[in-house]
Amino acid sequence: MENQQMLDLYRRMLLIRTFEKKLDFLFKRGAVLGTCHLCIGQEAIPVALCKSLQPGDYAVGTHRGHGLALAKGVEPARLMEEIMGRSGGICGGRGGSQHGACRAVNFLGTNGITAGGLPLAAGAAFACKYRKSKNIVAVTLGDGATNEGVFHETMNIASLWKLPLLLVCENNLYGMSNHIEKSSSEPLLWKRAAAYNMEAIRTDGNDIENLLAVFTDSIRKVRNEQRPVFIECMTYRWMGHSKSDPLAYRTREEEASWRERCPIRKLHGKLLELGLPAERLTETEKSVRDEIERIATETLASPSADPGKLYEHVYAK
């Protein structure tokens, strides 16, 4: 890729991290209600995935889906308004953090149920196949989702019906507080795809250049050959599972080792090696911080969702 393209990827990852850090700040001060699951540390996966998709392709996220929404093209201001229950949000403030969708960019939404997005994604993939379009559906899932019954049902029917579905497992090692080696009899999750006659790959989820190569090749197969592919991306969430997680189940040494593998830091170093001036990267970082600060300020001053409109778009007229 050209340096400018790589700088754009750097900015996209920074946008996700800065957005979520601001959410965390606001959440701890009571400005964000409900719950909030952050993907800090995992930013390379949604950015590389959505860079590899075509605009007409669809994406379905998990409960930790802010990064995917932003990477798919949801406007940061409208996403923040949605999470904070404002009327200008992508769902009018009704969906919040875990149930926001944006049809304008083919983002079919996040889901508060573990593995809950998988059958929805399979349905959308079936619709693509039924309409004989060349669009595909990409769905993200956590490692914990692979122990749910609906995961196996979706894998089976996607392979049986040859659906244009890309399944991207963001394996951050922990399902809530439970390490994968304590919850899965086979911790190499990519092997599970063999039971469904599905191609599977395990790859570094913190190296965006590597991810772009893997996603580009896999998406080509899904699109051209009309068959599902499963990708296991190894990564790590820096924050707790959600707001009430004290992180007592993992060591500070483990956390430090994974922070050394930070996807943003990796790309920062690569850009410097390629000759981009450090000042250019600093300007990009400041630009992103200023944008998110402005969005947060405007969101806090924006009108809350109208309770009287709660049932709009629920029932067909």
C-alpha positions as CSV (number, residue, x, y, z in Angstrom):
1,M,0.0,0.0,0.0
2,E,1.0,3.6,-0.5
3,N,1.9,5.6,2.6
4,Q,-1.2,7.7,2.5
5,Q,-3.4,4.5,2.5
6,M,-1.5,3.2,5.6
7,L,-1.9,6.6,7.3
8,D,-5.6,6.4,6.7
9,L,-5.7,3.0,8.4
10,Y,-3.7,4.5,11.3
11,R,-6.3,7.3,11.6
12,R,-9.2,4.8,11.6
13,M,-7.7,2.8,14.4
14,L,-6.9,5.9,16.4
15,L,-10.5,7.1,15.9
16,I,-11.9,3.9,17.4
17,R,-9.5,3.9,20.3
18,T,-10.0,7.6,21.1
19,F,-13.8,7.3,20.7
20,E,-13.9,4.4,23.2
21,K,-11.5,6.1,25.6
22,K,-13.9,9.0,25.7
23,L,-16.8,6.7,26.1
24,D,-15.1,5.1,29.1
25,F,-14.4,8.6,30.6
26,L,-18.1,9.6,30.1
27,F,-19.4,6.3,31.4
28,K,-17.4,6.5,34.6
29,R,-19.0,9.9,35.2
30,G,-22.6,8.7,34.7
31,A,-23.1,10.3,31.3
32,V,-23.4,6.9,29.5
33,L,-26.2,4.8,31.0
34,G,-26.6,1.0,30.9
35,T,-23.5,-1.0,30.1
36,C,-20.5,-0.5,27.8
37,H,-18.2,-3.1,26.2
38,L,-15.0,-1.6,24.8
39,C,-12.8,-3.1,22.0
40,I,-9.6,-1.2,22.9
41,G,-6.6,-3.3,21.8
42,Q,-8.6,-5.0,19.0
43,E,-8.8,-2.1,16.6
44,A,-6.9,-3.7,13.7
45,I,-9.5,-6.3,13.1
46,P,-12.6,-4.1,12.3
47,V,-10.5,-1.6,10.3
48,A,-8.8,-4.3,8.2
49,L,-12.1,-6.1,7.7
50,C,-14.1,-3.1,6.5
51,K,-11.2,-1.9,4.4
52,S,-11.4,-5.3,2.6
53,L,-15.2,-5.3,2.1
54,Q,-17.0,-3.5,-0.7
55,P,-19.5,-0.7,0.2
56,G,-22.5,-3.0,-0.7
57,D,-21.3,-5.8,1.6
58,Y,-22.9,-6.2,5.1
59,A,-21.4,-6.4,8.5
60,V,-22.9,-7.7,11.8
61,G,-21.2,-7.1,15.1
62,T,-21.1,-8.3,18.7
63,H,-21.8,-6.6,22.0
64,R,-18.3,-5.2,21.6
65,G,-19.2,-3.6,18.3
66,H,-18.4,0.1,18.4
67,G,-15.2,-0.4,16.4
68,L,-16.9,-2.4,13.7
69,A,-19.7,0.3,13.4
70,L,-17.1,3.1,13.0
71,A,-15.0,1.0,10.6
72,K,-18.0,0.3,8.4
73,G,-18.7,4.0,8.0
74,V,-21.1,4.9,10.8
75,E,-20.6,8.6,11.6
76,P,-18.9,8.9,15.0
77,A,-21.2,11.7,16.1
78,R,-24.3,9.7,15.3
79,L,-22.9,6.6,17.0
80,M,-22.0,8.5,20.2
81,E,-25.5,10.1,20.2
82,E,-27.0,6.6,19.9
83,I,-24.9,5.2,22.8
84,M,-25.8,8.1,25.0
85,G,-29.6,7.9,24.2
86,R,-29.8,11.0,22.1
87,S,-32.5,11.6,19.4
88,G,-29.9,12.1,16.7
89,G,-28.5,8.6,17.1
90,I,-28.5,6.1,14.3
91,C,-31.6,4.4,15.9
92,G,-32.9,7.6,17.5
93,G,-31.4,6.7,20.8
94,R,-33.4,3.5,21.1
95,G,-30.7,0.9,20.6
96,G,-27.9,2.2,22.7
97,S,-24.5,0.5,22.7
98,Q,-25.6,-3.1,22.1
99,H,-28.4,-2.7,19.6
100,G,-27.4,0.0,17.1
101,A,-27.7,-0.5,13.4
102,C,-27.3,1.7,10.4
103,R,-28.8,0.7,7.1
104,A,-27.2,3.6,5.2
105,V,-23.8,1.8,5.4
106,N,-25.1,-1.8,5.6
107,F,-24.2,-2.2,9.2
108,L,-26.8,-4.6,10.4
109,G,-26.1,-4.0,14.0
110,T,-24.6,-5.1,17.3
111,N,-26.1,-7.7,19.6
112,G,-26.3,-8.1,23.3
113,I,-26.6,-11.9,23.2
114,T,-23.5,-14.1,22.9
115,A,-23.5,-15.4,19.3
116,G,-26.8,-13.7,18.7
117,G,-25.6,-12.0,15.5
118,L,-24.7,-15.2,13.8
119,P,-28.1,-16.4,12.6
120,L,-29.0,-12.9,11.6
121,A,-25.8,-12.7,9.5
122,A,-26.7,-16.1,8.0
123,G,-30.1,-14.8,7.1
124,A,-28.6,-11.8,5.4
125,A,-26.2,-14.0,3.5
126,F,-29.0,-16.2,2.3
127,A,-30.8,-13.0,1.1
128,C,-27.7,-12.1,-0.9
129,K,-27.6,-15.5,-2.4
130,Y,-31.3,-15.6,-3.1
131,R,-31.1,-12.2,-4.9
132,K,-28.1,-13.4,-6.9
133,S,-26.1,-10.4,-5.8
134,K,-22.3,-10.5,-5.4
135,N,-22.5,-8.9,-1.9
136,I,-21.4,-10.9,1.1
137,V,-21.9,-10.7,4.8
138,A,-19.1,-10.5,7.4
139,V,-20.0,-11.3,11.0
140,T,-17.7,-10.9,14.0
141,L,-17.9,-13.2,17.1
142,G,-15.9,-13.6,20.3
143,D,-14.2,-16.8,21.3
144,G,-16.9,-17.4,23.9
145,A,-19.5,-17.5,21.1
146,T,-18.0,-20.7,19.7
147,N,-19.4,-22.7,22.7
148,E,-23.0,-21.6,22.0
149,G,-25.3,-24.0,20.2
150,V,-26.3,-21.3,17.7
151,F,-22.7,-21.0,16.5
152,H,-22.7,-24.7,15.4
153,E,-26.1,-24.4,13.9
154,T,-25.0,-21.4,11.9
155,M,-21.7,-23.0,10.8
156,N,-23.6,-26.1,9.6
157,I,-26.3,-24.3,7.6
158,A,-23.8,-21.8,6.2
159,S,-21.7,-24.6,4.8
160,L,-24.7,-26.8,3.8
161,W,-26.4,-23.9,1.8
162,K,-23.0,-22.5,0.6
163,L,-23.8,-19.0,2.0
164,P,-21.6,-16.0,1.2
165,L,-20.6,-15.5,4.8
166,L,-17.3,-14.6,6.4
167,L,-17.1,-15.5,10.1
168,V,-14.4,-13.5,11.9
169,C,-13.7,-14.7,15.4
170,E,-12.0,-12.0,17.6
171,N,-10.3,-14.4,20.0
172,N,-9.2,-12.2,22.9
173,L,-8.6,-15.3,25.1
174,Y,-11.4,-14.5,27.6
175,G,-15.2,-15.1,27.6
176,M,-16.0,-12.6,30.4
177,S,-13.6,-13.8,33.1
178,N,-13.0,-17.3,31.8
179,H,-9.9,-18.2,29.9
180,I,-10.4,-20.1,26.7
181,E,-8.3,-23.1,28.0
182,K,-10.8,-23.5,30.8
183,S,-13.9,-23.2,28.6
184,S,-13.0,-25.0,25.4
185,S,-11.9,-28.6,25.1
186,E,-10.1,-27.5,21.8
187,P,-8.7,-24.0,22.3
188,L,-7.6,-23.9,18.6
189,L,-10.9,-22.6,17.5
190,W,-10.2,-22.7,13.8
191,K,-10.2,-26.5,14.0
192,R,-14.0,-26.4,14.7
193,A,-14.7,-25.4,11.1
194,A,-13.5,-28.8,9.9
195,A,-16.6,-30.4,11.3
196,Y,-18.6,-28.3,8.8
197,N,-16.4,-28.8,5.8
198,M,-15.4,-25.1,6.0
199,E,-12.1,-23.5,5.3
200,A,-10.5,-21.9,8.4
201,I,-7.5,-19.8,9.1
202,R,-5.8,-18.7,12.4
203,T,-3.9,-15.4,12.2
204,D,-2.4,-12.5,14.1
205,G,-5.2,-10.1,14.9
206,N,-2.9,-7.2,15.9
207,D,-1.0,-6.9,12.6
208,I,-3.1,-4.9,10.2
209,E,-1.0,-5.6,7.1
210,N,-1.3,-9.3,7.8
211,L,-5.0,-9.0,8.3
212,L,-5.6,-7.1,5.1
213,A,-3.9,-9.9,3.2
214,V,-5.9,-12.6,5.0
215,F,-9.2,-10.8,4.7
216,T,-8.7,-9.9,1.0
217,D,-8.0,-13.5,0.0
218,S,-10.9,-14.9,2.1
219,I,-13.4,-12.4,1.0
220,R,-12.5,-13.2,-2.6
221,K,-13.3,-16.8,-2.0
222,V,-16.5,-16.1,-0.2
223,R,-17.7,-13.7,-3.0
224,N,-16.5,-15.7,-6.1
225,E,-17.0,-19.2,-4.9
226,Q,-20.1,-18.5,-2.8
227,R,-19.0,-20.4,0.3
228,P,-18.3,-19.5,3.9
229,V,-14.9,-19.0,5.5
230,F,-14.0,-18.9,9.2
231,I,-11.1,-16.8,10.4
232,E,-9.7,-16.8,14.0
233,C,-7.9,-13.6,14.8
234,M,-5.7,-13.7,17.9
235,T,-6.0,-10.4,19.9
236,Y,-6.5,-9.1,23.4
237,R,-8.9,-6.6,25.0
238,W,-7.1,-4.2,27.2
239,M,-10.1,-3.3,29.3
240,G,-12.4,-5.4,31.4
241,H,-15.3,-7.3,29.9
242,S,-17.6,-4.5,30.9
243,K,-18.1,-1.8,33.5
244,S,-18.0,-4.0,36.6
245,D,-15.0,-6.1,35.7
246,P,-12.1,-5.8,38.2
247,L,-9.8,-7.9,36.0
248,A,-8.9,-10.1,38.9
249,Y,-8.6,-13.2,36.7
250,R,-5.5,-12.2,34.7
251,T,-2.1,-10.9,35.6
252,R,-0.6,-7.5,35.1
253,E,2.3,-9.2,33.4
254,E,0.0,-10.8,30.8
255,E,-1.6,-7.4,30.1
256,A,1.7,-5.7,29.7
257,S,2.9,-8.4,27.2
258,W,-0.1,-7.8,25.0
259,R,0.1,-4.0,25.2
260,E,3.6,-4.5,23.7
261,R,1.8,-6.0,20.7
262,C,-0.5,-3.0,20.4
263,P,-1.8,-2.8,16.7
264,I,-1.7,1.0,16.7
265,R,1.9,1.1,18.0
266,K,2.9,-1.5,15.4
267,L,1.5,0.6,12.5
268,H,3.0,3.7,14.0
269,G,6.5,2.2,13.9
270,K,5.9,0.9,10.4
271,L,4.9,4.4,9.2
272,L,8.1,5.9,10.7
273,E,10.2,3.2,9.0
274,L,8.5,4.1,5.6
275,G,9.7,7.7,6.1
276,L,6.5,9.5,7.2
277,P,7.6,12.4,9.4
278,A,6.8,12.0,13.1
279,E,5.1,15.4,12.9
280,R,2.6,14.1,10.4
281,L,1.6,11.3,12.8
282,T,1.3,13.8,15.7
283,E,-0.9,16.0,13.6
284,T,-3.1,13.0,12.8
285,E,-3.4,12.1,16.5
286,K,-4.3,15.7,17.5
287,S,-6.9,15.9,14.7
288,V,-8.6,12.7,16.0
289,R,-8.5,13.9,19.6
290,D,-10.0,17.2,18.7
291,E,-12.7,15.6,16.6
292,I,-13.8,13.3,19.4
293,E,-13.7,16.0,22.0
294,R,-16.0,18.2,19.8
295,I,-18.4,15.3,19.2
296,A,-18.6,14.5,22.9
297,T,-19.3,18.2,23.8
298,E,-22.0,18.4,21.2
299,T,-23.5,15.1,22.2
300,L,-23.8,16.1,25.8
301,A,-25.6,19.3,24.7
302,S,-28.0,17.4,22.3
303,P,-31.6,16.5,23.1
304,S,-32.3,13.1,24.6
305,A,-34.5,10.6,22.8
306,D,-38.2,11.3,23.1
307,P,-39.9,8.5,25.2
308,G,-43.1,9.1,23.2
309,K,-41.4,7.8,20.1
310,L,-40.2,4.6,21.7
311,Y,-42.5,2.4,19.7
312,E,-41.9,3.9,16.3
313,H,-40.3,1.5,13.8
314,V,-41.3,-1.5,15.9
315,Y,-44.6,-2.5,14.2
316,A,-45.3,-2.4,10.5
317,K,-48.1,0.0,9.5
